[in-house]
Amino acid sequence: MTNDSNPEIADHPERHRYELALGGKAAAHIDYRLRGDTIDLIHTEVVPAHEGKGLGSQIARYALDDARSRGLKVIASCSYIAGYVRKHPEQGDVLAQR
């Protein structure tokens, strides 16, 4: 059984989004555009009932780690993702050079 401390996060390429679920219900997502060897993270959203639980950070870390493992460079069009990388500079290696 899934709970707040054990979210399920997965990429859903058919919907162009990463999704985080708690107890089988959507709690957060990141929309993206995949272009060649880059992934543009364009929008992050946490369901209002789940705000303040760190879910945005969890799904951001997942998306960045997934891009890194797939050899993709990230464009952080989403202001949340850009802010996350500023707070966690160790994640900056995956950013595409502009």
Rosetta silent file (secondary structure, phi, psi, omega in degrees, C-alpha in Angstrom):
SEQUENCE: MTNDSNPEIADHPERHRYELALGGKAAAHIDYRLRGDTIDLIHTEVVPAHEGKGLGSQIARYALDDARSRGLKVIASCSYIAGYVRKHPEQGDVLAQR
SCORE:     score description
SCORE:     0.000 S_00000001
   1 L     0.000  139.207 -179.388    0.000    0.000    0.000 S_00000001
   2 L   -94.644  140.895  175.490    1.248    3.477   -0.871 S_00000001
   3 L  -136.719 -174.884 -176.487    1.106    6.364    1.604 S_00000001
   4 L   -59.830  -27.823 -177.748    2.425    9.923    1.883 S_00000001
   5 L   -89.288   -5.181 -178.627    5.887    8.721    2.866 S_00000001
   6 L  -136.599   68.854 -179.064    6.103    6.268   -0.041 S_00000001
   7 L   -70.828  154.544  172.628    4.895    7.933   -3.242 S_00000001
   8 E  -101.604  124.825  179.672    4.889    6.145   -6.575 S_00000001
   9 E  -122.476  133.700 -179.680    6.594    8.189   -9.291 S_00000001
  10 E  -149.913  154.374  172.772    6.660    7.181  -12.938 S_00000001
  11 E   -87.114  134.942  175.542    7.189    8.582  -16.408 S_00000001
  12 E  -121.321   82.394 -174.011    4.119    8.396  -18.635 S_00000001
  13 H   -59.649  -29.160  179.305    5.555    9.160  -22.085 S_00000001
  14 H   -66.185  -21.565  177.648    2.183    8.782  -23.792 S_00000001
  15 H  -108.179   -0.633 -178.841    1.009   11.805  -21.735 S_00000001
  16 L    56.102   49.695  179.161    4.397   13.612  -21.795 S_00000001
  17 E  -158.920  149.519  167.609    4.516   13.811  -18.022 S_00000001
  18 E   -90.550  140.365  179.856    6.006   12.442  -14.862 S_00000001
  19 E  -129.221  139.739  176.032    3.337   11.611  -12.305 S_00000001
  20 E  -114.788  126.521 -179.371    3.527   11.158   -8.552 S_00000001
  21 E  -119.563  143.897  173.045    0.730    9.175   -6.922 S_00000001
  22 E  -121.097  123.738 -179.314   -0.183    8.667   -3.283 S_00000001
  23 L    58.643   30.935  178.997   -2.454    5.755   -2.523 S_00000001
  24 L    81.342    1.920 -179.233   -3.041    5.321   -6.244 S_00000001
  25 E  -113.689  140.123 -179.411   -4.292    8.892   -6.697 S_00000001
  26 E   -59.918  131.963  178.929   -2.489   11.649   -8.598 S_00000001
  27 E  -124.284  -22.943 -179.915   -0.807   14.116   -6.247 S_00000001
  28 E  -162.456  156.954  174.621    1.731   15.891   -8.495 S_00000001
  29 E  -154.757  159.309  172.512    3.009   15.966  -12.061 S_00000001
  30 E  -127.203  121.382  174.308    5.612   17.514  -14.333 S_00000001
  31 E   -85.523  145.277 -179.834    4.728   18.102  -17.976 S_00000001
  32 E  -144.639  163.621  170.622    7.579   17.887  -20.482 S_00000001
  33 E  -122.395  126.084  177.838    8.542   18.067  -24.144 S_00000001
  34 E   -99.009  124.941  179.788   11.110   15.583  -25.417 S_00000001
  35 E  -134.699  103.540  179.647   13.230   16.822  -28.332 S_00000001
  36 L    59.730 -119.068 -178.487   16.080   14.619  -29.462 S_00000001
  37 L  -100.836   20.013  175.478   18.539   14.426  -26.590 S_00000001
  38 E  -124.898  151.255  174.507   16.877   17.164  -24.502 S_00000001
  39 E  -126.166  124.321 -179.592   13.853   17.171  -22.247 S_00000001
  40 E   -98.762  110.951  178.035   12.153   20.469  -21.526 S_00000001
  41 E   -84.780  108.380 -166.968   10.466   20.388  -18.111 S_00000001
  42 E  -103.492  -21.711 -178.183    7.710   22.911  -18.721 S_00000001
  43 E  -160.223  131.142  175.319    5.259   22.757  -15.808 S_00000001
  44 E  -117.382  136.370  178.831    5.159   21.317  -12.286 S_00000001
  45 E  -142.307  135.266  173.913    1.954   21.065  -10.323 S_00000001
  46 E  -114.562  132.957  177.848    1.085   19.665   -6.913 S_00000001
  47 L   -57.958  131.680 -175.633   -2.567   18.999   -6.060 S_00000001
  48 H   -48.790  -37.234 -179.960   -3.544   21.668   -3.481 S_00000001
  49 H   -64.905  -16.660 -177.327   -4.448   19.068   -0.833 S_00000001
  50 H  -112.340    6.954  178.766   -0.847   17.794   -0.975 S_00000001
  51 L   -64.986  150.207  177.382    1.053   21.088   -1.023 S_00000001
  52 L    81.147    9.435 -179.541    3.727   21.576    1.619 S_00000001
  53 L  -105.697    4.335  179.861    4.613   17.874    1.844 S_00000001
  54 L    81.530   11.276 -177.710    7.771   18.012   -0.257 S_00000001
  55 H   -69.767  -34.541  176.986    6.185   16.225   -3.206 S_00000001
  56 H   -59.450  -43.978  178.397    7.334   18.869   -5.677 S_00000001
  57 H   -64.289  -40.210 -179.249   10.926   18.280   -4.608 S_00000001
  58 H   -64.400  -44.458 -178.346   10.531   14.511   -4.851 S_00000001
  59 H   -73.696  -32.278  176.009    9.147   14.559   -8.376 S_00000001
  60 H   -63.331  -47.508  178.930   11.695   17.195   -9.476 S_00000001
  61 H   -60.103  -42.990  179.365   14.568   15.036   -8.207 S_00000001
  62 H   -59.805  -48.254 -178.355   13.057   11.994   -9.927 S_00000001
  63 H   -61.715  -43.204  179.626   12.706   13.806  -13.269 S_00000001
  64 H   -66.478  -43.416  178.429   16.266   15.138  -13.144 S_00000001
  65 H   -64.360  -38.835  178.896   17.699   11.754  -12.142 S_00000001
  66 H   -64.475  -45.310  177.962   15.680   10.045  -14.883 S_00000001
  67 H   -58.472  -45.467 -179.734   16.949   12.491  -17.510 S_00000001
  68 H   -59.987  -45.860 -176.955   20.525   11.936  -16.322 S_00000001
  69 H   -66.837  -24.741  179.505   20.168    8.139  -16.453 S_00000001
  70 L   -93.192    0.422  179.561   18.784    8.384  -20.018 S_00000001
  71 L    73.642   23.349  179.671   21.613   10.678  -21.173 S_00000001
  72 L   -94.692  149.292  171.168   19.214   13.600  -21.718 S_00000001
  73 E   -98.497  144.255 -174.788   19.972   17.252  -21.074 S_00000001
  74 E  -102.863  133.821  166.601   17.305   19.258  -19.251 S_00000001
  75 E  -104.340  120.851 -175.843   15.847   22.620  -20.189 S_00000001
  76 L   -95.941   70.698  177.327   14.236   24.007  -17.032 S_00000001
  77 L   -68.248  -29.638  178.983   11.446   26.137  -18.533 S_00000001
  78 L   -72.782  128.048 -178.766    9.380   25.527  -15.401 S_00000001
  79 H   -63.316  -31.452  178.273   10.173   28.099  -12.712 S_00000001
  80 H   -65.690  -45.689 -179.988    9.802   25.441   -9.989 S_00000001
  81 H   -63.921  -43.678  178.235   12.408   23.185  -11.622 S_00000001
  82 H   -58.781  -43.419  178.230   14.762   26.134  -12.179 S_00000001
  83 H   -66.187  -38.143  178.108   14.400   27.077   -8.502 S_00000001
  84 H   -61.172  -44.576 -179.611   14.937   23.479   -7.402 S_00000001
  85 H   -66.165  -36.336  176.289   18.217   23.322   -9.324 S_00000001
  86 H   -62.028  -38.510 -179.932   19.344   26.641   -7.789 S_00000001
  87 H   -77.474  -20.788 -177.972   18.725   25.170   -4.313 S_00000001
  88 L  -129.151   72.146 -174.097   20.401   21.875   -5.275 S_00000001
  89 H   -59.216  -20.618  177.458   23.386   22.847   -7.445 S_00000001
  90 H   -63.759  -17.233  177.938   24.588   19.221   -7.490 S_00000001
  91 H   -86.512   -8.524 -174.727   21.700   18.627   -9.923 S_00000001
  92 H   -65.960  -17.250 -178.193   22.994   21.279  -12.350 S_00000001
  93 H   -62.369  -21.787 -175.844   25.153   18.840  -14.305 S_00000001
  94 H   -89.932   -7.453 -178.494   22.086   17.664  -16.215 S_00000001
  95 E   -72.918  140.659  174.719   21.077   21.136  -17.462 S_00000001
  96 L   -72.305  144.091  176.500   21.488   21.939  -21.148 S_00000001
  97 L   -76.926  133.383 -179.852   23.862   24.804  -21.862 S_00000001
  98 L   -99.367    0.000    0.000   22.022   27.841  -23.211 S_00000001
